[in-house]
Amino acid sequence: MAKRIILLCAPALMVLWAMPAFAQDKPSPAGDIAGVKKELQELRAMFKAQSEAHKTEIDRLNRKIDDLEKSRASGKSQPSGEDELAGVMGKMLEDAGGRENSDGWFSVGRAIQNFNPEISVVGDFVGHYDSREGGELDDQWLFRELEIGISGSIDPHARVDIFLGIHKSHEHDEDHDERAPGEHAHGAHYDLHIEEAYLTLLDLPWDLQAKAGKFRAKFGQANTRHLHALPWVEYPLAVRNYFGSEGLAGEGASVSWLVPNPWDKYIELTCESLYNDDANMFAGHEADDFVHLAHLKTFHDLTADSTLEVGFSGATAPNDHGHGRRRTWIEGLDVTYKWRHPQKGLYKSFTWQSEVLAAQKELADRRENTVGLYTAVDYQFARQWAAGGRYDYSQWPENENLHENAWSVYLTFLQSEFCSWRLAYQYSRRNFDVDGAPEDHQVFLQLIFGLGAHPAHKY
């Protein structure tokens, strides 16, 4: 509505602006009525032409709005932003092809590769208190990780994403009294490791997309995200117990396919093969086989302001040093509902996310069938504030008689797009003792800050 008012008022504003200009550039002598009439006729003609042009533009926009409303009512999908971007890129490449030199196509590829990559830095700083002594994170301030991201297109067909993590390692010398004379205590230091580094092929035929390198496995929802990208301070218990403190990731290859279907819905099937170095459920570094994984995701627009995503995951690999003599199977179901206020999207939103994992692990003398799950809600009640909670349950992967529960709540302050603070409390209870205690209370204060053009996180 505001845009239409501006379009209608624009000619009048131009007339008001033009009248003094005509008065200054062509001053009419007193009594020159014919000159004044001529100027008025010119202004009327200009005003009429501009009014007709704006009326034509308004009619075009109204027709486009009507077409969009009819398409939404009939359920027909509109071209996505990715399709429009692909069209623009195709036009640019077509224009470039008409001006290519004797090197042909490769000159265009070199030109694209010369573009500056996107470089980002993200810091994850945590303060922690634990009622149980001796935990991995125990009553300390910890710069948990500094992540460096480098991403960019290397040619029209592929892009590269690299994420390097710098994190604190354990102390070398904890007992300083026993070191030899003249020997210096090293204390804590920081290690550099590759979190992800992979190449993605973007335009394969049959709606395929592939990547190769090191990446996070596409199992469920929480496992696919970096730690600082979660709405919580730590991964859920089920993810940590089944896949380790950093989740399931590794070197391998992945292929994704947009499945055509008569319902015109978003259905994506992903198949991955990873090096089997996860020691929690699989064989670890001594493995002599691969982890084979499949993930099926469907996405539904429930209303104009709410969506539902459902995913099914499955993975299997040997958990010994042989080729499948003893294997582990893991299945997962994830459901994510999101709502965002259509007029107040920056201020109001709600997310409900849940996952269930089931594992069957063959051991030397028995077979363990275990379950893990979590359910979490996140409510953004103001532009810079969000609150939420999560419930965790997980059995121990190698002993179905051992299990633990956790309840957590948190409050997040979004200082800006590049900085956020989170205060969290978690109560955990187990049917077994850890460091002599069956339960513990934890308090977290987390600071996340970033520099540079960090890639957008998954929806």
N, C-alpha and C positions, 0 to 999 in steps of 0.2 A: 504494500500500500504506500509506504513511504517512497519507494522508488518511482511509482506512478506520479505522485504529487510533485517530486523533483523534476520528472520529465515534462510535466505540464507547465510547471513554473519556469522552466529554463528559457523558453522563448521570451517571456515577459521580462526576465532579468536581462537578457541580451539586448532587448529594446531599450530598457532603462540605461544600460551601459553605453549603447551606441548613440543615444540622443546627445549627450554632451560632446561625444567625439565629433559628430556631424556639426554641432554648433561651433566647435573650435576650428575644425578643418575648413569648413565652408560657411563662414559667417555671412548671414543674409543682411543686406543693407535694409535699413528701415523702409518699410513700404513695399519691399520686393515680395509681393504676395505670390507671384508665379513660382519663384524659387522655393518658397516654403511649401507650396502645394506639391512640387516635384519631389522634395525630400520626404514628405509624408507618404506619397505614393510608393516611393522606393522602400520605405520602412514597412508599409503594409504588405507589399509583395514579399519582402524578406520574412516577415512574421508569418504570412500564409504558407510559404514554402517550408519553413521550419516546423510549423504546426502539423502540416501534412506528413512530414518525415517522422515526427515523433508519434503521430497517430498510427502510422504504418508499423513502427517498431513496437508500440504497445499492443497492437493487434497480433503481431507475430509472437510476442511473449505470451499473450493470453492463449493463443492456439497451442503453444508448446506446453503450457500448464495443463490445459485440457487433455492433451494427448498423454501426459504423464499420469494424470489422475485416472484416465481410462485404462492405461496399461496396468497400473497398480490394481484397479478393480478387477481386471480380467486375469491377473496373476502372471502376466508376461513380464519377463525380466528386461531391464534396460541395460544398455551398454555400461559396463563398469568403468571406474577410473583407470583400471589397468588396460582395458581395451582402448580407451581414448588415448592413453599414453603410448600404447603400442602403435596406434595409427599415426600419432605425431612423429614418433621415432622412425616409422617406416617412410613417412614423407620426407623427413630430413635425410635419411639414407638414400632415398631415391634421388633427391636433389643433388646429394653429394656424388652419387654414381654418375650423374650427367656431367660432372666437372672433374672426374677422377683423371689422374695422369697416367703415364705408361705403366706404373706399378699396379694399376687396377684396384681391386677391392682391398688389398692389404694396406694401401695408403690410408683408407678410411679407418681400418682397424688400428693402425698406429696412431692416428689422430685421437681416437677415443681413448686408447691406452694412456695417452699423455695427460688426460684429465687428472686433476688432483684427487687422490683418494680421500674418503671421509675418515678422519682420525678423531678418536674420542678417548677420554680417560674417566673412569668411574671409581670412586673410593667408597669402601664399605667399612665403617668404624663402629665398634660395638663395645658398650660397657655392660658388665654382667655381674649378677650376684646369684649365688646358689646356696641353699641351705645345706646341701650335701657336699662334704669336702672330698676333693680328689677327682672331680670331674674333668673332662677334656677342656671345658671352658669354665674356669672356677675363679670367681671374685677378682676380676681384672678388667682393665681397659685393653682392648685389642684392636689394632688395625688389621681387620680380618683379611682384606684383600684390596689390591689396587689393580683394576682391570684396564688394559689398553686395547682398544678396538681399532682395526684398520680394515676398511671395506671400500670396494669400488669395482666398476666394470673394467675388464681387461680387453674386451672387444664386444661387438654387438651381440654375441651369442653367450657370453659367460661373465660371471662376476666372482670375486673372491672375498671371503669374510675371514678375518683373523682376530682372535681374542686371546691375549696373553694375560696371565694372572701372576701377580706378585703377592705372596702371602708369607706370613711369619712361620718359621719352622721351630722345632723344639730346641731347647738349650743343649749344647754339647757337654758342658760340665756343670752338673747340678751340685755336686759336692766339691766346693772349692778347697776344703781343708785337706783333701787327699791328693791334690795335684803336686807334681814335683817342683822343687825350687827353680825359680826362673821361668816356669811355665805360666802362660797367661790364660785366663779363663775367656773362652770365646763368647759366652752368653748367647742370646738369641740372635738369629739373623734371618734374612728373607731369601726365599727361593723363587725363581722364575720358571713357570711351566706354561705349556700350551693348553688352554682350555678348549678352544676350537680353532680349526684352520681348514677350510674346505673350499672347493671350487664348485659352483653351481652352473649347470648347463640349462639355459633358460628357454630355448625355443626348439626343443625336440619335437618330432612329429607325434601325432595321435594324443595330443594334450599331455605329454610326458614331461617331467622335469627330473633331473638327476644331479646328485652331488657326490663328491669323493673327497676324502681327507679324514680329519678328526672332528667329530660333532657329537652333540647330545642326542641320544636315542629318542625316537619319537614314540615313547611309551607313556600314555596318559597325558595329563596336563602339567602337573607340578614338575615332573622330571625334565621337561623340555625347556624350562626357564633357568636362567642363571640365578644364583642365590640373591643377588641384589635386586632382581626384577620381580621377586615374589612379594605379595602383600603381607608376608610374615617374616619373622627374623630368621627362621630355620625351616628346612624341609619337614614335612610331616613324618611321624614315626615310621609309617609303613614304607616310605621311600628310603629313609635312612637304614632301616633294618634289612630291607631286601636288596638295595643297590649301593649302600655305603653313604658316607656323609656328603659326598659330592654328586650322588645320583649315577645313573647309567649313561656312560659315554665311552667313546673309543674310536679307533681308526677303522674305516670301512667305506662302504658304498651304499647309496640310497637312491631309490627310484620312486617317484610319486606320479600318480595318474588321476586326472579328473574324470571320474566315471560318468559317461553319458547315461541319462535315465529319462524315462517318459514323464516324470514329475517335474522336470526342470529345477531340481534341487542340487545344492552343492554337496557332492559326495567325493571324497578323496581317499584313495587307497595308497598306502606307502609300504614298501618292502625294503628291509635293510639287512645287511650282513656286516657284523662287527667282530673285531678281534676279541676273543673270549678272555679278557683279563679282569673281570669282575669276580672277586674272591668270595663275596657274600653268598651268592646263589650259584655261581658257576665255578669253573676250574681255576681262575686267577692267572697269574703270569706263567705258570707251567702248562697252560692249555695247549692242546694240539688239535683244536677245532674252532669253529666260529659260532657266534650267537646269531641265530636267524630270528628276525622280528617282522611282524606285520601290524599295521595300524589302519583302521577304517574310521573315517570321521564324516559326520553329516552335520549340516548347519541349516537352521530353519529360522525364518523371520516370523515370529508369532504375531506381532502387531507392529505398528509403526515405530514403537519405542522399546521393544523387547525381542530378544533372540534366545534360541536354545541350541546348544551344541552337544552332540552325543558322540562318544568315541569308544571303539573296541580295540584292545591291544592284546597281542600274544607274542611270547618269546620262548625259545628253547635252546639249550646247549648242554654239553656234557659238564658235569661238576667234578670229574676226576681227570686223569691225564690220558684217558683213552678216547676212542672215537665212539662215544655214546654208550659205553657199558653201564654207566650210571648217569642219568640225565636229570635236568630240572626243567619243568614247564611252569610258566607264569602267565596268567590271564588277567586282564584289567578292563574295567568299565568306568568311564568318566562322563559326568554330566555337568554342564555349566549353563546356568541361566543368568542373563544380564538384562537389566532395565536401566534406561537413561531417560531423564525427563526431556521431552521433545523441545520445549522452549527454554529449559534451564539446564542444558546438558553440562555446563561447567560447574553446576552447583549441587545437582542431585543425581545420584546413581546408586544402583544396588546390584550385587553379584552374589550368587549362590553357587558354590563349586563343591563337588563330591567325587570321590574315587573309591573303588573297591578293587583290591588285588587278591588273587588266590594263587597259591604256589603248591606244587607237588615236587618234592625233592627226594630223589632216591639216594639213600646212604648205604653203607656197607652191610648193615644188618636190618634195615627197616626203611620205610617210606613215610616221610612227614608231609602231612597236608595242613597248610596254614593259611590264615586270612589276615589281611590288614586293610584298614580303611580310614578315611577322614572325611569330614564335612565341615565347610567353612562358609561364613557370610561376611560380606564387606559392604558397609553402607556409607556413602559419601553424603553427609548432611549439610555441608557448606563448601564453598569453592576451595578452601584450603584445609578442610578437616574431614577425616574419615575414621570410622570405628568399626570393629569387627570382632569375631570370635571363631574358634576352631575346636573341634573335638577329634581326637586321634585314638585309634585302637590298633594294636598290632601284636600278633603272636610272634614268637621267636622262630626264625626260619628252620632251625635244626631241632626244635623241640616244641611241638604244638601244645604242650602242657604249660609253657611259660608265656605270659602275655603282659602287656602294659597298656595303661590308659593315660591320656593327657587332656587337660582342659586349658585353653589359653584365650586371653582377651588382649586387645591392643588399641591404641589411639595413635593416629598418624596425622602429623602436621605437614602439609605440602607447602613449604616455604616458597617454592617456585618450581618451574619445570625441571630445574637442574639441582634442586636440593630438597631433601625431605628428612623429617625426624620421626621416630617411632618409639613409643613407650609400650612395653609388653610385659605381661605376667603369665606364667605357666605353672600349673600344678600337675605333677605326674605321680601315678601310683602303679606299683607292680605287684605281682604275686611271688616275686623273688627279690632278694636283696642285691643292691649295687653299692659297693663300698660300705656295707653294713647297714644300709637304709632302704626300706621298701618304697619310700616316697621322697619327694623333694619339691621345694618351691624355688622358682627362678624369676628374676626380674631382668629385663633387657632395656637398654637405651641405645637405639641405633641411629646413626647418621649416614645418609647416602648423598653424595654430591658428584656432579659430573661436569666435564668440560668437553666442548666439541659437539659435532653432529652425531650423537649416539643413535644408531638405528632404532626405529620404532619397535617396541616389543609386540609379541603376538597378541592378537585381539583376544 
